[in-house]
Amino acid sequence: MRLTDFENVGKAYPQFMTWRVPYKSPKWKGLAEVVITTNWSGKLQTFNIDTRVRRTREHPRGEGFTKEGIRLTIEQAMSYHKALGKTIEAVLNEMELIEQANEEREAEEDVAG
């Protein structure tokens, strides 16, 4: 797969959108999406990966990128990827522990009640 296989949303330079999901925050619900785009920085001779909020056509100001988001170099994105994986794993483990505790509490209440 190549970047050119993805939608080019750039205006001044090629910017390829590789992922998008509706933004769920109350402020933007139904009016924006979270996207990952890549772009080539000719000045720095490197690729960047952006995770940004992008307004949809339904937004009163129309389609376009907002200031909300982050821009990472490839090296930073690789580090972020590892950290995100560890964070997700820890959260899933915590959710499992909470679920087990809730089930145990419900079982105790059933026995007592």
Buried (B, 14 or more C-beta within 10 A) or exposed (E): EEBEEBEEBBEEEBBBBBEBEEBEEEEBEEBBBBBBBBBBEEEEEEBBBBBBBBBBEEBEEEEEBBEBBEBBBEEEBEEBEEEEEEEEEEEEEEEEEEEEEEEEEEEEEEEEE
